[in-house]
Amino acid sequence: MVSWEREYIIQTFVNSANELRLTSHRIVLVNLIKDFLYKCEDIDFAVSELKKVTEFSKFAIRLGQINLFTKNKPDFLALSSIIKRESQSLIPVVQQMLDSLALEFAEEKMNEIKRKKKQKSEYIETAEDADGKRDKEELKKEILSFIRKADSLLSNLEDKEIPVEDEEEILEDLNFLRNRLLILNNDLVENMFSVFDALFTELGEFENRDEIIEALRASMIVIAATIREKEVDLSPFIDRAMAYFETKKEI
């Protein structure tokens, strides 16, 4: 039986696609993506991996945002109106994605994600031994060090351009950490790293810099609190991390 959370995400996508003029190419892709989302073992992992593929990234960021709604206690009375609203806002994103994707490319990337999930599951099985626990603790320290470095950069940024060497260092560290996050097996941390990655590339937009920095800081707070296993309500910070995307429905 499909969980309501997965059904909510898939119906939101399908409803938005149904508002488009469905050519044969679009129909095949919609069915391919729908089947992938139904059958993937871990939808959080699938969405996180789709964010790393340029052709899927904007769509996956929005799916991740929609998916965060399912982490809270649902208001089933309001669910249909929420799906309708989210579906409408998703239409231009779905249209852009469908028109930019080649079928063979989409199939290839989805098969890669399935293989990664299998490798992740196998890796996690061995991560509970002493070496695995040490790897986790070491990674947590590296993540917190990265957050301190990023926070310092944002504090000193003001209206200046990001120094090229600082930007390259942050992006290099970010790529290194994201490639190791499967050790933690924590979907929220992976999602917030994806949000941070997407937001960081937007920092050149000076007119929106304050909002972007606020969202970046919120994503870092969520990551740090989760890593430290703080028992606090993170939903306001998750919402703040996603707020910038709410103002850019075309993303």
C-alpha positions as CSV (number, residue, x, y, z in Angstrom):
1,M,0.0,0.0,0.0
2,V,1.4,3.4,-1.0
3,S,1.8,5.8,1.9
4,W,-0.3,9.0,1.9
5,E,3.0,11.0,1.9
6,R,4.2,9.5,-1.3
7,E,0.7,9.7,-2.9
8,Y,0.6,13.4,-1.9
9,I,3.9,14.2,-3.7
10,I,3.0,12.2,-6.8
11,Q,-0.5,13.5,-7.1
12,T,0.8,17.1,-6.9
13,F,3.2,16.4,-9.7
14,V,0.6,14.5,-11.9
15,N,-2.0,17.2,-11.4
16,S,0.4,19.9,-12.5
17,A,1.4,17.9,-15.6
18,N,-2.3,17.3,-16.5
19,E,-2.7,21.1,-16.8
20,L,-0.2,21.1,-19.7
21,R,-0.9,20.1,-23.3
22,L,0.4,16.6,-23.2
23,T,2.3,15.6,-26.3
24,S,3.5,12.0,-26.7
25,H,6.9,13.0,-25.4
26,R,5.5,14.6,-22.3
27,I,3.2,11.7,-21.6
28,V,6.0,9.2,-21.7
29,L,8.2,11.3,-19.4
30,V,5.3,11.9,-16.9
31,N,4.6,8.2,-16.7
32,L,8.3,7.4,-16.4
33,I,8.8,9.9,-13.5
34,K,5.5,8.8,-11.8
35,D,6.6,5.2,-12.0
36,F,10.0,6.1,-10.6
37,L,8.5,8.0,-7.7
38,Y,6.1,5.1,-6.9
39,K,8.7,2.4,-7.0
40,C,11.8,4.1,-5.5
41,E,12.6,2.6,-2.1
42,D,13.3,5.9,-0.4
43,I,11.6,9.0,-1.9
44,D,13.7,11.4,0.2
45,F,16.9,9.9,-1.2
46,A,15.4,10.0,-4.7
47,V,14.5,13.6,-4.5
48,S,17.9,14.5,-3.0
49,E,19.7,12.8,-5.9
50,L,17.5,14.4,-8.5
51,K,18.5,17.8,-7.1
52,K,22.1,17.0,-8.3
53,V,21.0,16.6,-11.9
54,T,20.7,20.0,-13.7
55,E,17.8,19.0,-15.8
56,F,15.8,17.8,-12.7
57,S,17.2,20.2,-10.1
58,K,14.4,22.9,-10.1
59,F,11.7,20.3,-10.1
60,A,13.4,18.3,-7.3
61,I,13.9,21.4,-5.2
62,R,10.2,22.0,-5.3
63,L,9.4,18.4,-4.7
64,G,11.7,18.5,-1.6
65,Q,9.8,21.6,-0.4
66,I,6.5,19.7,-0.9
67,N,8.0,16.7,0.8
68,L,8.8,18.7,3.9
69,F,5.1,19.3,4.4
70,T,4.6,15.5,4.9
71,K,7.0,15.5,7.8
72,N,4.6,17.5,10.0
73,K,1.2,16.3,11.3
74,P,-1.2,16.7,8.3
75,D,-4.4,18.6,8.3
76,F,-6.4,16.3,6.1
77,L,-9.3,18.7,5.8
78,A,-7.1,21.2,4.1
79,L,-5.1,18.7,2.1
80,S,-7.0,19.0,-1.2
81,S,-6.7,22.7,-1.3
82,I,-3.0,22.5,-0.5
83,I,-2.5,20.0,-3.3
84,K,-4.4,22.2,-5.7
85,R,-2.3,25.3,-4.8
86,E,1.0,23.4,-4.9
87,S,0.1,21.8,-8.3
88,Q,-0.6,25.2,-9.8
89,S,2.7,26.7,-8.7
90,L,4.5,23.6,-10.0
91,I,3.1,23.9,-13.6
92,P,5.9,26.1,-15.1
93,V,8.6,24.0,-13.4
94,V,7.2,20.7,-14.7
95,Q,6.7,22.2,-18.2
96,Q,10.4,23.4,-18.3
97,M,11.6,20.0,-17.1
98,L,9.6,17.9,-19.5
99,D,10.6,20.0,-22.5
100,S,14.3,19.9,-21.6
101,L,14.6,16.2,-21.0
102,A,15.4,13.5,-23.5
103,L,13.8,10.2,-22.6
104,E,17.0,8.2,-22.8
105,F,18.7,10.7,-20.5
106,A,15.9,10.6,-17.9
107,E,15.9,6.8,-17.9
108,E,19.7,6.7,-17.4
109,K,19.7,9.2,-14.5
110,M,16.8,7.4,-12.7
111,N,18.6,4.0,-13.1
112,E,21.8,5.6,-11.7
113,I,19.8,6.8,-8.6
114,K,18.4,3.2,-8.1
115,R,22.0,1.9,-8.2
116,K,23.1,4.6,-5.7
117,K,20.3,3.6,-3.4
118,K,21.3,0.0,-3.5
119,Q,25.0,0.9,-2.8
120,K,23.8,3.2,0.1
121,S,21.8,0.4,1.7
122,E,24.8,-1.9,1.5
123,Y,27.1,0.8,2.9
124,I,24.8,1.5,5.8
125,E,24.8,-2.2,6.7
126,T,28.5,-1.9,7.4
127,A,28.4,1.5,9.0
128,E,27.3,0.3,12.5
129,D,30.7,-1.2,13.3
130,A,33.4,0.7,15.2
131,D,35.0,2.1,12.1
132,G,31.6,3.2,10.8
133,K,30.8,5.1,14.0
134,R,34.2,6.8,13.9
135,D,33.5,7.9,10.3
136,K,30.2,9.3,11.4
137,E,31.7,11.3,14.2
138,E,34.5,12.6,12.0
139,L,32.0,13.6,9.4
140,K,29.9,15.5,11.9
141,K,32.9,17.4,13.0
142,E,33.8,18.3,9.4
143,I,30.2,19.5,8.8
144,L,30.2,21.7,11.9
145,S,33.6,23.1,10.8
146,F,32.2,23.9,7.4
147,I,29.2,25.7,8.9
148,R,31.4,27.9,11.0
149,K,33.5,28.7,7.9
150,A,30.4,29.5,5.8
151,D,28.8,31.6,8.7
152,S,32.0,33.6,8.9
153,L,32.0,34.3,5.2
154,L,28.4,35.4,5.3
155,S,29.0,37.7,8.3
156,N,31.8,39.5,6.4
157,L,30.1,39.6,3.0
158,E,27.8,42.7,3.3
159,D,27.5,44.2,-0.2
160,K,30.8,42.9,-1.5
161,E,31.5,40.3,-4.1
162,I,32.5,36.9,-2.7
163,P,36.3,36.5,-3.1
164,V,36.9,33.9,-5.8
165,E,39.2,31.9,-3.6
166,D,36.6,31.8,-0.8
167,E,33.8,30.8,-3.1
168,E,35.9,28.0,-4.6
169,E,36.9,26.8,-1.1
170,I,33.2,26.7,0.0
171,L,32.1,24.9,-3.1
172,E,34.9,22.4,-2.9
173,D,34.1,21.6,0.8
174,L,30.4,21.5,0.0
175,N,30.9,19.0,-2.8
176,F,33.2,16.8,-0.6
177,L,30.7,16.7,2.2
178,R,27.6,16.1,0.1
179,N,29.4,13.1,-1.5
180,R,29.8,11.6,2.1
181,L,26.4,12.4,3.6
182,L,25.2,8.8,3.0
183,I,27.3,7.9,6.0
184,L,24.8,9.8,8.2
185,N,21.7,8.3,6.6
186,N,19.8,11.5,7.5
187,D,17.3,12.8,4.9
188,L,16.8,16.2,6.6
189,V,20.5,17.0,6.6
190,E,20.8,15.9,3.0
191,N,17.8,18.1,2.0
192,M,19.2,21.1,3.8
193,F,22.6,20.7,2.2
194,S,20.8,20.7,-1.2
195,V,19.0,23.9,-0.2
196,F,22.3,25.5,0.9
197,D,24.0,24.5,-2.4
198,A,21.1,26.0,-4.5
199,L,21.0,29.2,-2.4
200,F,24.8,29.7,-2.4
201,T,24.8,29.9,-6.2
202,E,22.2,32.7,-6.0
203,L,24.4,35.0,-3.8
204,G,25.4,37.1,-6.8
205,E,21.8,38.6,-6.9
206,F,22.6,41.6,-4.7
207,E,18.9,42.8,-4.7
208,N,17.9,39.6,-2.9
209,R,21.1,39.0,-0.9
210,D,19.6,39.7,2.5
211,E,16.8,37.1,1.9
212,I,19.2,34.6,0.5
213,I,21.6,35.0,3.5
214,E,18.7,34.6,5.9
215,A,17.7,31.4,4.2
216,L,21.3,30.1,4.1
217,R,21.7,30.7,7.9
218,A,18.4,28.9,8.5
219,S,19.6,25.9,6.5
220,M,22.8,25.9,8.6
221,I,20.9,26.0,11.8
222,V,18.8,23.0,10.8
223,I,22.0,21.1,9.8
224,A,23.9,21.9,13.0
225,A,20.9,21.2,15.4
226,T,20.3,17.9,13.7
227,I,24.0,16.9,13.8
228,R,24.1,17.8,17.5
229,E,20.8,15.9,18.1
230,K,19.2,19.0,19.7
231,E,15.6,18.4,20.7
232,V,14.1,21.6,19.3
233,D,11.4,22.5,16.9
234,L,13.2,23.1,13.6
235,S,10.1,23.7,11.4
236,P,10.4,27.5,11.6
237,F,14.0,27.3,10.3
238,I,13.1,24.8,7.6
239,D,10.3,27.1,6.4
240,R,12.8,30.0,6.5
241,A,15.3,28.0,4.5
242,M,12.7,27.4,1.8
243,A,11.2,30.9,1.9
244,Y,13.4,32.3,-0.8
245,F,12.1,29.6,-3.2
246,E,8.5,30.5,-2.3
247,T,9.2,34.0,-3.7
248,K,10.5,32.5,-7.0
249,K,7.8,30.2,-8.2
250,E,9.6,29.7,-11.4
251,I,12.3,27.8,-9.6
